[in-house]
Each structure stands twice: as structure tokens, then as C-alpha cells.
Amino acid sequence: MKNLLDHILSPDHSQVHFQPQLQELFNASVQKVAILATSEFEGFYYNGGIGTYYQALSQHLAADGWSIILLLCQNDTEFGGKSQVPNLQHIFSTVEVDKVLNLQPIHRAILAEIQEQTIAQWFDYESFCCLFFTQAILASFPEAVVYVEFPAIWGFGYRTIQAKKSGVVPNRCLIGVTDHGGFEWLRETNHRYAVDHPHWFWQAYYYEQYSYENADVTYFPSHFLKSKVESYGWKTSQAVHLPYFIPIVNLAAQKYDVRTIRKSLRDVGALIDSPLQDPQKIPLVFFGRLEERKGLCTFVEAIQSLSPNISEKLEIIFLGKIVQLESTQLKGLDSQQYIDGALKGKISYQILPNLSSLEAIELVRQLPMPVVCLCSLQENFPNTALEMGQLTVRLIVSDTGGFQETLNLLSRTDGVRWFEPGNVISLATFISEVISVPPEMPVIPERAFLGTVNQKLLNQRLEYMTEAFLKSAPKESKTPRVTIGVTCLADAGKVLDCLESLAGQTYQNLEVIVLYKNSAGKPIPEAITRAKVQFSSYQFIEWNVNQSLGAAYNRLVELATGEYFLQFSSDGIALPLMVEKFVTAACESDSVAVVCPDMKLDHNFEVINLNDSSLLKLLEFNYNRDLCALFTVELLREFRYSEVRDLLALNWHILGAAIATGKEIAYYPYPLYLSDSPVALSINPEKFPKERYYLRQYLSQIEACRWTQRQLHLLLTCVEQLWQSETQKQGQIWQIQQEKNRYQALASQSQAWMQTALQTQDELDSIQSQLQEAQAEIERVKAQLEQVQQQTPVR
């Protein structure tokens, strides 16, 4: 226990490094390191979207002299830092966090806490793993500038960005986020109006939004996507426009005939039913993942609407991955089932689902004068258009902002027909039009032009990164006055240890006010008497035992002379750097509040309250103790503590008010103090409903005009999804009751049938008995007749 406590009190208790045997993999003299954290990378997943983006990014950063480390999330493969992939010096996956990193007890406690939580905590697990890897890489390259890029989707960068904003991650590390489209947008464009796990989606929405808004530099590839997240209430003023690099298609390879390419596709597992039946038929290709948001339904319905003399001229090819459909009306089907149900036996088609993006592009390139349809209802900045725009194919494209911006980047206008997104008639009209005219040979962009565009994009990215590095330079050191209000309202015996830990703080500009309860006519507790002597520079205020805890807090704020106020319980032990870390985080992020998790110590230790700024999660309220947070005194005078008696979760109220009104908040990822378990002011689960009720009451007093658009949007989404859950629950209950009634009816009917059968059996037994008696009587009479006949003489 003593060794554990000594470790926790050491300044480096939250540092993390690679295992010694892995350190030799790294060239510590490298000056520029880029960490690409993603769940997708072309070559691992055959993904044509985000994976292609990261592959191109690694290529161009490596060409500029960056050493690239790929950190794969949501992956079960262990790489151990070794890489055989071009442009990647090292590859790790989050699944090997415990094997390649030398984790400290605090890191293990955090991961253990998350793993015990609900499915929504999955985001936090991946996010903390990314933070630990980032810290270890920074330690391995002490002289290098380090650039880390995350996709906004999944929120992998959430905890790393929090750590950067609170000063845990140094300023030589720059964190970038690129928005490829998040789950709110995917739900909308997939027409997924009902969800099965609302808590999972709430967490995704929040992590993605936070990452987008708080990275050092945030890129949006298309103005369409920026406007889309704005409609959800995201802040976008800090984001910069940067399209994807163009993945240049290799057109120098020799073309083979269609039969040869089809044979090679069979070798990679493509599902091909038959070769082209008629070379005169025109290949019509749906290019993209086979799902609603890519316009699958629009395409299928357009094909259905074509006249027979048009459709018989076509060979239809679906070139994309088969997935489970998500729209409310098609839920339960996959894309294969949907296509077969709509077209099988009516129109000839083929589905090729198992190709990598490179193989799919090559197939299209080999087809004779194909027509390619890009049908998405909405688009971010699709690689499909960057790729198809380089081929001599005729294009029918959904007129979305994302497609417009993508093809404009290529300067591809020739051979392109635009149809209204989601309009079946518009798409069918252009299909009919394009196959009714002689095939044209579209003019495509030159290779040299594409290379020039990519170089400009790289220069722009490096310029954005340089600007962000300059903005994130260390700020001038400040030492604002901090007032610590120590409440000694339950167990005065622990106050001496608490005050001793405050006296040992490295931060000096402190004011400490101790508020203790004392009943009228009773002597001052002995511990307080001793504390007054030992800590004579501290203020000691006697407090009426009949007053509420909130009133005590408000009194301490009134007495505070500091710029910041930290409410601290007398059963807590501050780590030596607690106040310094709080103040650094506040100054680095210009925050009105800094919060950190709690740490309980017994034979081991446990990390709890891994809090974040998700108001929906806070409103659920199942925390067993109050929050420890540094607030500006100005904030606490704007939002006074509730003075309702017997409430304990008072700092959670203040945090909720700060979130609702869009205040800047910093989140220190590691605990800065220890507390006993159980603490004197612990919140019992039976008190949760009351605490939850008054938390809502407190927030309801804030004028509606002060709430941010984002929080209102999320609350309305929450209400809708909870209503859906209740409706689904009632529907399930109704179905169960109907089944129960049906079984009861069947049981009643069966019982009636059984009763009838028993009665019939009784009647049959009775008749059988009567028949037997009658038969016996007949036999008796017959015997008597025979006897009479024998006794009568013959005449």
C-alpha cells in the first residue's frame, strides 16, 4: 500500500512509455512524426472512403519528410510496431495497448473502470487508448514535433484533445481532425429515423462534435458537409476548408478484354453470375457501397421505371459492398435481398461486392464505354467521384454539393450529367438519354494537372498546420489567486490530513478558507482547534448546522478573494500538483471550469467520475459523489449553488449550467486528489431520483435564450428517441399480450376440446357397457330358447 501511495504522489504517475524491447524500433533523432489514428486504411480493409483518404495522406506527408505511425482502432490484429506497408514506419492497434505500452496503475484503473460500463463507454475505451499511445510516442521522440490526426467520426481523438487543452499533452504536439461525416449525418441520409440503442448514438454525437470543435486544426473537405454539421448546432468558425488529396488512378496499365478481367476478378472472389451476354449491351454501373445514403433505392427504382426497350439495352452492374440496410422501411434487409426482391426475374443484373477500391476501378476501366451512376442523396467529399472523374466513362451524378465540389477539383465537366438527388424520374430520364445517343469520349484531366492540385493541397495543409502550431505555442505563465473552500461538515477528524496536503501544494498563490459545522453550546471540535494552531494563515468559519450545504458553498464564494474557486471536502487528499494542474488547464484553454476524475484508495485504487461535457449523460445522473472542479468565481456568482436542503451533487449543477450555456470547460484526464471510500458525503443510489430532479430544476431556471443551439438540438433528439423507445416498449408489451391472449385462447379451446373428448369417451364407454349387457342378455335368451327346444318332444 505504501509503495502504491508513493507512486501516486510522484509527479510522473500518469506518464506512459513503450515497453523497453520496443524502444529500439524508434529513431529518436526524427524531427517530424505524424500519428494517423483511424479504423480504416486502404490495404487493410479494402475501403474506398476514409481508408483511401488516410493512405493518400500518409503518402504525401511521408514525401514531405514526416515519419508516419499508423494507429488502428477497432482492430483485433497485433502489429507490435512493425510495418510492411509503404510510407508507414510503424503500425500499432489499440487492442495491444496493454502489451506494447508500459501502463501505470492509473492507466489500468481507468481502462478497468471503462470496461465495466455500458456499451456507450466503448467510445471512451478507444479514445483513452489513443491518448496513452500518443503520450508514449511523444516520450519516444522527445525532440520531434508530433502531428496527430483523427477522423471526427467515432470520436477517437476525444480524450487526446481534452489532454492537449488541459496541458497534459505538450504544445509540440498538434492535433488535427478531419470531418468525413458523423453518425448524425449518416442517420439522416440513410433515413434511419428510429434507433435501437439511443445511448450509444448520444455518446457518438457528443464525442464527434467535441472533437470537431476543439482540435488544434479542423478540416472540412466540402462546404456542404460544413453546412450539414452547422444544422446540428456544431461550431464551425474555427474549421478550415481542405479537400481530399486526389488518389491518382494508374491509366498506364495495358487494357485487357472483358473476359480476362472477369477471370482475374473470379480469382479475388468476385461474385459473377455470367459474362456479358451481348457485347452490344451498355454496362450501367452503380458505383458505391450498396446502401440507402449512396442512393441505392433511387437507382433501383429508376431501373424499374425504364421502358423495356431501354432496359434490354443495359447490363446492370452493382459494384459495391453488401451491407445491412438501415432505413426505417427497409430495416432487416441487406442490399442483396433488397435488390433481388426488386429486380430478380425482371431485369438482368450482377452484384460484385468483394472488390478492393483498386480492383473496382480497374473493372470499370476495362468495361466497354460504361455509364457510371453516382447516386448519393447527400455527399461529403467522395473518393468515388475523384476516381471515376479520371476515367473515360460517362457519368450520371447526383447534384449534391459534395459531388459538385469533388468534380470541380478535378475540373471534370465533360461527359457529366447531373440529376436531382433522390429524384427517380430525373435519374431514369438521364439514363434513357445517355444510352440513346452515340457514345462520346469524355475529356479527362491530365496527370500533370492532378499532380499540381495535390501539391497545392499539401502546401495548404502544411500552412494550416504551421498556423495551428503557432497558435498553440505556450502562453505566458500566469499565477491567478485561487481560493480553496474546505467544507468540514461531517467528519472533522480528517481535516488535518486534508489541510496538510493543501499546505504541500507547489502552487503558492492560494487562499484557504475552512468552514466547519458546530452545534450551539458545544465546544469546537478538537481537530479544528489543532488545525487553527497548525495552519494559522488559513481562515476558519463556524457554520450553523441547520443551514444547507449549498448555503455553505455560497458563503465560501462570498468570502473568496481569488479569481478561481475550488470547493474541497475535508476527507480529500490533494496530490502535490493539484492546484498547479488545475490552473494550468484553466489558463491554457481560457476555461471557466476545470474538472477531473475522482480516485478512491483502499488496498488498490479505483478511478470514478470520468466525466465529460455530455449534458444528456449528466441528466441521467448516477454519480455517487459530487464533482471536484475549479470554477471561476465569476461563474459561481452568475450561477449560485442551490440551497435546497439535503442536496449533495451541487457542483454537477454548476457544470450543467456551464455546458448548457456554451461556456469553455477543460477536462483534466487524470485524478488530482484522493478520497476515502466511502466518503462522508457519498450519494446513496436511493437519493439519485431526488438529485436528478433538482438538477433538472436548476437547469430549467436558465433562460432559454442563453442555451446553445447544440444543447437544444440534442435534448430534442433525446426526447424523440426516448419516445421511440417507450413506443417500441409499448408495442413489444402489446405483442407479448397478444401472444399471451392467443395462447390463452388456444388453451381455452384445447381445454374445451379435451372436455368434449372426455365426455364423448364417457358416452362411448357407457354405450359399450350397454352393448355388452345387451349382448349378454341376447346370449342368455338364446341359451334359454335352445334349452326349451331340446325339452319339447317332436310330433
CORDAQUI-V38076 format. One record per pair of residues at least 24 apart in sequence whose C-alpha atoms are under 10 Angstrom apart, sorted by the first residue. I is the first residue (numbers start at 1). J is the second residue. Records with the same first field share a line. If there is no record, write none. Layout:
I: J  J
This chain:
1: 601  602  603  604  605
2: 603
4: 105  601  603  604  605
5: 601  602  604  605  674
7: 104  105  106
8: 104  105  106  575  605  671  672  673  674
9: 574  575  576  577  672  673  674
10: 575  576  577
11: 575  576  577
12: 104
13: 104  105  106  107  670
14: 103  104  105  106  107  132  135  168  669  670  671
15: 102  103  104  106  107  132  135  136  139  168
16: 101  102  103  104  107  131  132  133  134  135  136  137  138  139
17: 100  101  102  103  104  132  133  134  135  136  137  138  139  140
18: 97  98  99  100  101  102  103  132  133  135  136  137  139  140
19: 98  99  100  101  102  103  136
20: 100  101  102
21: 100
22: 80  81  82  100  101
23: 81  100  137  140
24: 140
25: 80  81  82  89  90  140
26: 81  89  90  137  140  141
27: 67  140  141
28: 139  140  141  142  143  144
29: 140  141  142  143  144
30: 65  66  67  141  142  143  144  145
31: 65  66  67  141  142  143  144  145  146
32: 61  62  64  65  66  67  68  141  143  144  145  146  147
33: 61  62  65  66  67  68  69  89  137  138  141  144  145  146  147  148  173
34: 58  61  62  66  67  68  69  70  88  137  144  145  146  147  148  149  173  174  175
35: 66  67  68  69  70  71  88  90  91  130  133  134  137  146  147  148  149  150  175
36: 68  69  70  71  72  88  91  147  148  149  150  151  176
37: 69  70  71  72  73  92  93  94  130  133  134  148  149  150  151  156  157
38: 70  71  72  73  74  75  93  130  149  150  151  152  153  154  156  157
39: 70  71  72  73  74  75  93  94  150  151  153  154  156
40: 71  72  73  74  75  151
41: 70  72
42: 356  357  358
43: 85  356  357  358
44: 72  85  356
45: 356  357
46: 354  355  356  357  358  359
47: 289  321  355  356  357  358
48: 288  289  320  355  356  357  358  360  382  383  384  387
49: 180  288  289  357  381  382  383  384
50: 151  180  244  382  383
51: 357  383
52: 244  245  246  247  357  358  383
53: 180  244  245  246  247  382  383
54: 149  150  151  244  245
55: 85  86  87  88  245  247
56: 87  244  245  246  247  248  454
57: 87  244  245  246  247  458
58: 86  87  88
59: 86  87  88  245
60: 87  245  454  455  457  458
61: 87  458  461  462
62: 86  87  88  89
63: 87  458
64: 458  459  462
66: 145  146  147
67: 146
68: 146  147  148
69: 137  148
70: 148
71: 129  130  133  134  148  150
72: 126  130
73: 126  127  129  130  154  156
74: 122  126
92: 133
93: 129  130  133
94: 125  126  127  128  129  130  132  133
95: 126  129
96: 129
97: 126  129  130  132  133
98: 129
100: 133  136
101: 132  133  136
102: 132  136
103: 132  136
105: 604  605  606
106: 599  605  606  607  670  671
107: 132  607  670
108: 606  607
109: 599  604  605  606  607  608
110: 597  599  606  607  608  610  669  670  671
111: 607
112: 606  607
113: 606  607  608  609  610
114: 607  608  610
118: 199  200
119: 197  199  200  203
120: 197  198  199  200  201  202  203  204
121: 199  200  203  204
122: 154  200  203  204
123: 154  155  156  157  158  159  200  203  204  207
124: 154  155  156  157  158  159  203  207  610
125: 156  159
126: 154  155  156  157  158  159
127: 154  155  156  157  158  159  160  161  207
128: 156  157  158  159  160  669
129: 156  157  159  160
130: 156  157  158  159  160
131: 156  157  158  159  160  161  162  163  164  169  669
132: 159  160
133: 160
134: 160  169  173
135: 160  163  168  169  170  173
138: 169  170  172  173
142: 172
143: 172
144: 172  173
145: 170  171  172  173  174  469
146: 170  171  172  173  174  175
147: 172  173  174  175  176  465  469
148: 173  174  175  176  177
149: 174  175  176  177  178  215  217  218
150: 175  176  177  178  179  211  212  215  218
151: 176  177  178  179  180  181  182  208  211  212  218  219
152: 176  177  178  179  180  181  182  183  204  207  208  209  210  211  212  213  215  218  219  220
153: 177  178  179  180  181  182  183  184  204  205  207  208  209  211  212
154: 182  183  203  204  205  206  207  208  211
155: 182  203  204  205  206  207  208  209  210  211  212
156: 207  208  211
157: 207  208  210  211  212  214  215
158: 206  207  208  209  210  211  212  214  215  612
159: 207  210  211  612  667  668  669
160: 211  215  669
161: 210  211  212  214  215  216  667
162: 210  211  214  215  585  589  612  665  666  667  668  669
163: 585  666  667  668  669  670
164: 214  215  216  472  585  588  589  666  667  668  669
165: 214  215  216  472  584  585  586  587  588  589  590  591  665  666  667  668
166: 581  582  583  584  585  586  587  588  589  590  591  594  595  665  666  667  668  669
167: 474  581  582  583  584  585  586  587  588  589  666  667  668
168: 581  584  585  668  669  670
170: 472  473  474
171: 469  470  471  472  473  474  475
172: 469  470  472  473  474
173: 216  469  472  473
174: 215  216  217  465  466  468  469  470  472
175: 211  214  215  216  217  218  465  468  469
176: 211  212  214  215  216  217  218  219  464  465  468
177: 208  211  212  213  214  215  216  217  218  219  220  239
178: 211  212  215  217  218  219  220  221  239  240  241  242  243  244
179: 208  209  211  212  218  219  220  221  222  225  226  229  239  380  381
180: 219  220  221  222  225  244  379  380  381  382
181: 208  220  221  225  226  228  229  379  380  381
182: 208  209  225  229
183: 208
184: 208  209  228  229  232
185: 225  228  229  232  293  378  379  380
186: 292  293  326  378
187: 293  326  327
188: 293  327  378
189: 292  293  294  295  327  376  377  378  379
190: 291  292  293  294  295  325  326  327  328  377  378
191: 292  293  325  326  327  328  329  330
192: 292  325  326  327  328  329  330  331
193: 326  327  328  329  720  721  724
194: 326  327  328  331  720  721  724  725  728
195: 326  327  328  721  722  724  725
196: 721  724  725  728
197: 721  725
198: 717  718  720  721  722  724  725
199: 616  617  718  721  722
201: 718  721
202: 614  615  616  617  714  715  717  718  721
203: 614  616  617
205: 232  614  714
206: 612  613  614  615  616  617  710  714
207: 612  613  614
208: 234
209: 233  234  235  710
210: 234  235  612  613  614
212: 236  238  239
213: 237  238  239
214: 238  239  589
215: 239  468
216: 465  467  468  469  471  472
217: 464  465  467  468  469  471
218: 242  464  468
219: 243  244  461  464
220: 244  380  381
221: 245  380  381  382  402  405  406
222: 379  380  381  382  401  402  403  404  405  406
223: 380  381  401  402  405
224: 378  379  380  381  400  401  402  403  404  405
225: 378  379  380  381  401  402
226: 380
228: 378  380
230: 709  710
231: 709  710  713
232: 709  710  711  712  713  714
233: 708  709  710  711  712  713  714
234: 708  709  710  711  713
235: 709  710
240: 461  464
241: 460  461  464
242: 457  458  460  461  464
243: 381  382  405  406  409  454  457  461
244: 381  382  383  386  406  409  454  457  458
245: 383  386  409  450  451  453  454  455  456  457  458
246: 383  385  386  387  390  406  409  410  450  451  453  454  457
247: 383  384  386  387  390  450  451  454
248: 386  387  390  447  450  451  454
249: 358  361  362  365  386  387  388  389  390  391  447
250: 358  361  362  390  391  447
251: 362  365  390  391  447
253: 362
254: 366
255: 362  365  366  367
256: 365  366  367
257: 366  367  368
258: 363  365  366  367  368
259: 366  367
260: 366
261: 359  362  363  366  367
262: 363  366
264: 359  363
265: 352  354  355  359  360  362  363
268: 354  355  356  359
269: 352  353  354  355
270: 351  352  353  354  355
271: 350  351  352  353  354  355
272: 317  349  350  351  352  353
273: 349  350  351  352
274: 349  350
275: 350
276: 315
277: 315  348
278: 313  314  315
279: 315  368
280: 313  314  315  368
281: 311  312  313  314  315  316  368  370  435
282: 311  312  313  314  315  316  367  368  369  370  371  435  439
283: 313  314  315  316  317  349  364  367  368  369  370  371  372  435
284: 313  314  315  316  317  318  349  367  369  370  371  372  373  394  395  431  435
285: 314  315  316  317  318  319  320  349  350  351  364  367  370  371  372  373  374  395
286: 316  317  318  319  320  351  371  372  373  374  375  396
287: 317  318  319  320  321  360  361  364  372  373  374  375  384  385  388
288: 318  319  320  321  353  357  360  373  374  375  376  382  383  384  385
289: 318  319  320  321  322  323  335  353  376  384
290: 318  319  320  321  322  323  324  325  334  335  336  338  339  351  353
291: 320  321  322  323  324  325  326  327  334  335  338  376
292: 323  324  325  326  327  330  335  375  376  377
293: 325  326  327  375  376  377  378  379  422
294: 374  375  376  377  378  379  398  422
295: 373  374  375  376  377  378  398  421  422  423  424
296: 335  338  339  374  375  376  377  422
297: 335  338  339  342  375  376  377  422  424
298: 375  376  377  421  422  423  424  425  426  427  428
299: 373  374  375  376  422  423  424  427  428
300: 338  339  342  343  424  428
301: 342  343  423  424  425  427  428
302: 423  424  425  426  427  428  429  431
303: 342  343  347  424  425  427  428  431
304: 342  343  346  347  424  428
305: 424  425  428  429
306: 425  428  429  431  432
307: 428  432
308: 346  347
309: 432
310: 431  432  433  435  436
311: 347  348  431  432  435
312: 347  348
313: 435  436
314: 347  348  349  370  371  431  435
315: 347  348  349  350  370
316: 347  348  349  350  351  371
317: 348  349  350  351  352  364  372
318: 349  350  351  352  353  373
319: 350  351  352  353  354  355  357  360  361  363  364  372
320: 351  352  353  354  355  356  357  360
321: 351  352  353  354  355  356
322: 351  352  353  354
323: 353
357: 383  384  387
358: 387
361: 387  388  391
362: 391
364: 388  391  392  393
365: 390  391  392  393
367: 393
368: 393
369: 393  394  439  440  441
370: 394  395  435  439
371: 395  396  415  431  434  435  439
372: 396  397  416  431
373: 397  398  417  427  431
374: 398  399  403  418  419
375: 399  400  403  418  419  420  421  422  423  427
376: 400  402  403  421  422
377: 420  421  422  423
378: 402  403  421  422
379: 403  404  405  406
380: 405  406
381: 405  406  407
382: 406  407
385: 410  412
386: 410  412
388: 412  444
389: 413  414  415  416  442  443  444  445
390: 442  443  444  445  446  447  450
391: 442  443  444  445
392: 440  441  442  443  444  445
393: 439  440  441  442  443  444
394: 434  435  439  440  441  442
395: 431  434  442
396: 427  430  431  434
397: 421  427  430
398: 422  423  426  427
409: 450  453
410: 444  445  446  449  450  453
411: 444  445  446  449  450
412: 442  443  444  445
413: 442  443  444  445
414: 440  441  442  443  444  445
415: 439  440  441  442  443  444
416: 442
472: 588
473: 588
474: 588
475: 584  587  588  589
476: 587  588
477: 584  587  588
478: 583  584  587  588
479: 507  508  509  510  580  583  584  587
480: 508  509  510  562  563  564  583  587
481: 507  508  509  510  511  560  561  562  563  564  565  583
482: 507  508  509  510  511  512  560  561  562  563  564  565  566  579  582  583  630  631  632  633
483: 509  510  511  512  513  556  557  559  560  561  562  563  564  565  566  567  630  632  633
484: 510  511  512  513  514  556  557  560  562  564  565  566  567  568  569  579  630
485: 511  512  513  514  515  539  552  553  555  556  557  559  560  565  566  567  568  569  570
486: 512  513  514  515  516  540  553  556  566  567  568  569  570  571  572
487: 513  514  515  516  517  541  543  549  552  553  556  567  568  569  570  571
488: 514  515  516  517  518  528  542  543  568  569  570  571
489: 515  516  517  518  543  545  549  552  569  570  680  681
490: 516  517  569  570  571  679  680  681
491: 516  517  525  527  569  570  571  679  680  681
492: 516  517  525  526  527  528  570  571
493: 525  526  527  528  570  571
494: 527  528  569  570  571  572  573  676
495: 527  528  530  531  569  570  571  572  573
496: 527  528  530  531  532  534  535  570  571
497: 531  570  571  572  573  574
498: 568  569  570  571  572  573  574  674  675
499: 531  534  535  538  570  571  572  573  574
500: 531  534  535  573  574
501: 572  573  574  575  576  578  673
502: 572  573  574  575  576  577  578  579
503: 535  538  574  576
504: 574  575  576  577
505: 574  575  576  577  578  579  580
506: 575  576  577  578  579  580  581
507: 576  577  578  579  580  581  583
508: 579  580
509: 562  579  580
510: 538  561  562  564  579
511: 537  538  539  560  561  562  565
512: 537  538  539  540  560  562  565  566
513: 537  538  539  540  541  556  557  559  560  567
514: 538  539  540  541  542  556  568  569  570
515: 539  540  541  542  543  552  553  555  556  570
516: 540  541  542  543  544  545  552  570
517: 541  542  543  544  545  546  547  552
518: 542  543  544  545  546
519: 543  544  545  546
520: 544  545
546: 645
547: 643  644  645  646
548: 642  643  644  645  646  647  648
549: 641  642  643  644  645  646  647  648  649  650
550: 640  641  642  643  644  645  646  647  648  649  650  651
551: 640  641  642  643  644  645
552: 641  643
553: 636  640  641  642  643  650  651
554: 636  637  640  641  642  643
555: 641
557: 633  634  636  637  640  641
558: 633  636  637
560: 633
561: 633
562: 632  633
563: 631  632  633  634
564: 592  593  630  631  632  633  634  635  636
565: 593  629  630  631  632  633  634  635  636
566: 593  594  628  629  630  631  632  633
567: 627  628  629  630  631  651
568: 627  628  629  630  673
569: 626  628  675  679  680  681
570: 675  679  680
571: 674  675  676  677  678  679  680  681
572: 598  599  600  673  674  675  676  679
573: 599  672  673  674  675  676
574: 671  672  673  674  675
575: 671  672  673  674
576: 672  673
577: 672  673
578: 671  672  673
579: 630  672  673
581: 668  672
582: 629  630  631  666  667  668  672
583: 630
585: 630  665  666  667  668
586: 630  631  632  664  665  666  667  668
587: 666
588: 666
589: 664  665  666  667
590: 663  664  665  666
591: 630  631  632  663  664  665  666  667
592: 630  631  632  633  634  635  636  655  658  663  664  665  666
593: 629  630  631  632  633  635  654  655  658  663  664  665  666  667
594: 628  629  630  631  632  655  664  665  666  667  668
595: 627  628  629  630  631  655  665  666  667  668  669  670  671  672
596: 627  628  629  630  666  667  668  669  670  671  672  673
597: 627  628  629  667  668  669  670  671  672  673
598: 625  626  627  628  670  671  672  673  674  675
599: 670  671  672  673  674  675  676  677
600: 671  673  674  675  676  677  678  679
601: 674  675  676  677  678
602: 675  676  677  678
605: 674  677
606: 674  677
607: 670  671  674
608: 671
609: 671
610: 667  668  669  670  671
611: 667  668  669
612: 655  659  665  666  667  668  669
613: 655  656  658  659  660  665  666  667
614: 656  659  660  711  714
615: 655  656  657  658  659  660  711  714  715
616: 656  711  714  715  718
618: 652  653  655  656  692  695
619: 652  653  656  691  692  693  695  696  699
620: 688  689  692  693  695  696
621: 649  652  688  689  691  692  693  695
622: 683  684  685  687  688  689  691  692
623: 649  652  682  683  684  685  688  691  692
624: 648  649  678  679  681  682  683  684  685  687  688
625: 649  650  651  652  678  679  680  681  682  683  684
626: 650  651  652  653  681  682  683
627: 651  652  653  654  655
628: 652  671  672  673
629: 654  655  666  667  668
630: 666
631: 655  665
635: 663
639: 698  702
640: 698
641: 698
642: 694  695  697  698
644: 694
646: 687  690  691
647: 683  687  690  691  694  695
648: 681  682  683  687  691
649: 681  682  683  688  691  692  694  695
650: 691  694  695  698
652: 691  695
653: 691  692  694  695  696  697  698  699
654: 695  698  699
656: 695  696  698  699
657: 695  698  699  700  701  702  706  707
658: 699  707
659: 707  708  711
660: 699  702  704  706  707  708  709  710  711  712
661: 699  702  703  704  705  706  707  708  709  710  711
662: 706  707  708  709  710  711
663: 708
